[in-house]
Amino acid sequence: MSDDLPEIGEPSGNGTMHVPDPDNIQGRIIGLGIDIVARERVARMYETHGERFLGRCFTEKEAEYCRSRRDPVPDLAVRMAAKEAAFKAIGARRGMGIGWKEFEVVLDSDFVPSLQLHTKAKARGDEIGVDSIWMSLTHEELWSAAVIIVTGK
């Protein structure tokens, strides 16, 4: 990966952005989550705990992508926001045993982000009937934020 890649939420190299096709939306909203993360807080965690922080909160692919960036903090922060918003969207609570790495922000070939659920988070998604996950990520100078909507039948 290189620093020439678009930031999450910015148009890809061909100038297009992924926009969901409204004619393909099926089902109803079954969950909504939103979160905002202070970049300064993520920067402190990364500086203080480094690889331990990455290993606890991010999949290897997420950590690898963020390490490849000139400044990994914005990408780490927006992933933290996405994961927290996803916890809320699927109704996850303490005691369910769902960890940070069970939510993964993945990029397609045009660097458009999407969210994947793994293990216990996927089981929870199956339990509540998740068919689709809609995600919006944003960066600002001091903050990163995410909104997650889950739809089902």
C-alpha positions as CSV (number, residue, x, y, z in Angstrom):
1,M,0.0,0.0,0.0
2,S,1.2,3.5,-0.6
3,D,0.5,7.0,0.6
4,D,-1.1,7.8,-2.8
5,L,-4.2,5.9,-1.8
6,P,-7.4,7.9,-1.2
7,E,-8.4,8.5,2.3
8,I,-11.5,6.5,3.5
9,G,-14.5,8.4,2.3
10,E,-12.8,10.2,-0.5
11,P,-13.3,9.4,-4.2
12,S,-11.1,6.6,-5.6
13,G,-8.5,7.4,-8.3
14,N,-11.1,7.3,-11.0
15,G,-13.1,10.0,-9.3
16,T,-16.1,7.9,-8.5
17,M,-17.5,7.1,-5.1
18,H,-19.5,4.0,-4.1
19,V,-23.2,4.9,-3.7
20,P,-25.6,2.1,-2.7
21,D,-28.2,1.3,-5.4
22,P,-31.6,2.3,-3.8
23,D,-33.3,-0.2,-6.0
24,N,-31.4,-3.0,-4.3
25,I,-32.2,-2.1,-0.8
26,Q,-34.1,-5.0,0.7
27,G,-35.5,-5.4,4.2
28,R,-35.9,-3.1,7.1
29,I,-33.5,-1.3,9.4
30,I,-32.8,-3.5,12.4
31,G,-30.0,-1.6,13.9
32,L,-28.2,1.7,13.9
33,G,-24.9,2.8,15.5
34,I,-23.0,6.0,15.5
35,D,-19.7,6.9,17.1
36,I,-17.1,9.7,17.1
37,V,-13.5,9.2,18.2
38,A,-11.0,11.9,19.2
39,R,-7.8,11.3,17.1
40,E,-5.7,12.6,20.0
41,R,-6.9,9.7,22.2
42,V,-6.1,7.2,19.5
43,A,-2.7,8.8,18.9
44,R,-1.9,8.5,22.7
45,M,-2.9,4.8,22.7
46,Y,-0.9,4.1,19.6
47,E,2.2,5.9,21.0
48,T,1.9,4.3,24.4
49,H,1.0,0.8,23.5
50,G,2.0,0.4,19.8
51,E,1.7,-3.1,18.5
52,R,-0.1,-4.3,21.6
53,F,-2.9,-1.7,20.8
54,L,-3.0,-2.8,17.2
55,G,-3.1,-6.5,18.1
56,R,-5.9,-6.1,20.6
57,C,-8.2,-3.9,18.5
58,F,-7.5,-4.5,14.8
59,T,-7.3,-7.5,12.5
60,E,-3.9,-8.1,10.9
61,K,-5.1,-6.7,7.5
62,E,-6.4,-3.5,9.2
63,A,-3.2,-3.0,11.2
64,E,-1.1,-3.7,8.0
65,Y,-3.1,-1.1,6.0
66,C,-2.8,1.5,8.8
67,R,0.9,0.9,9.3
68,S,1.4,1.6,5.6
69,R,0.0,5.1,5.8
70,R,2.3,8.1,6.4
71,D,0.1,8.9,9.5
72,P,-1.8,5.8,10.7
73,V,-3.8,7.7,13.3
74,P,-6.7,8.9,11.1
75,D,-7.3,5.4,9.7
76,L,-7.0,3.8,13.1
77,A,-9.4,6.3,14.6
78,V,-12.0,5.9,11.9
79,R,-11.8,2.1,12.3
80,M,-12.3,2.5,16.1
81,A,-15.4,4.6,15.4
82,A,-16.7,2.0,12.9
83,K,-16.2,-0.9,15.4
84,E,-17.9,1.0,18.2
85,A,-20.8,2.0,16.0
86,A,-21.1,-1.7,14.8
87,F,-21.3,-2.8,18.5
88,K,-24.2,-0.5,18.9
89,A,-25.9,-1.4,15.6
90,I,-26.0,-5.1,16.4
91,G,-27.0,-4.6,20.0
92,A,-23.9,-6.1,21.5
93,R,-23.4,-5.7,25.2
94,R,-20.8,-6.5,27.8
95,G,-20.9,-10.2,28.6
96,M,-21.6,-11.3,25.0
97,G,-17.9,-11.9,24.5
98,I,-17.6,-10.0,21.2
99,G,-14.2,-8.4,20.7
100,W,-12.9,-5.5,18.6
101,K,-11.3,-7.8,16.0
102,E,-14.6,-9.4,15.2
103,F,-15.6,-6.2,13.3
104,E,-13.3,-5.6,10.3
105,V,-13.2,-2.6,8.0
106,V,-12.2,-3.9,4.6
107,L,-11.4,-2.0,1.4
108,D,-12.4,-3.2,-2.1
109,S,-10.2,-2.7,-5.2
110,D,-11.4,0.9,-5.4
111,F,-10.6,1.5,-1.7
112,V,-14.3,1.7,-0.8
113,P,-14.7,0.5,2.8
114,S,-17.2,-2.0,4.0
115,L,-17.7,-3.8,7.3
116,Q,-17.4,-7.6,7.9
117,L,-18.5,-9.4,11.0
118,H,-16.5,-12.4,12.3
119,T,-17.1,-15.2,14.8
120,K,-19.3,-14.0,17.7
121,A,-20.2,-10.7,16.0
122,K,-21.3,-12.7,12.9
123,A,-23.3,-15.1,15.1
124,R,-25.0,-12.0,16.7
125,G,-25.7,-10.6,13.3
126,D,-27.2,-13.9,12.2
127,E,-29.3,-14.0,15.4
128,I,-30.9,-10.6,14.8
129,G,-31.2,-11.3,11.0
130,V,-28.6,-9.0,9.4
131,D,-28.7,-9.2,5.6
132,S,-26.8,-6.0,4.8
133,I,-24.5,-3.5,6.5
134,W,-24.4,0.1,5.4
135,M,-21.4,2.2,6.6
136,S,-20.4,5.8,6.4
137,L,-17.0,7.0,7.6
138,T,-15.7,10.5,7.9
139,H,-12.4,12.3,8.9
140,E,-11.9,15.8,10.2
141,E,-8.8,17.4,11.7
142,L,-9.5,16.3,15.3
143,W,-12.2,13.7,15.0
144,S,-13.2,10.5,13.1
145,A,-16.7,9.3,13.0
146,A,-18.8,6.4,11.7
147,V,-22.4,5.5,11.2
148,I,-23.5,1.9,10.7
149,I,-27.0,0.8,9.6
150,V,-27.9,-2.9,9.6
151,T,-30.8,-4.1,7.6
152,G,-32.6,-7.5,7.6
153,K,-35.7,-9.2,6.4
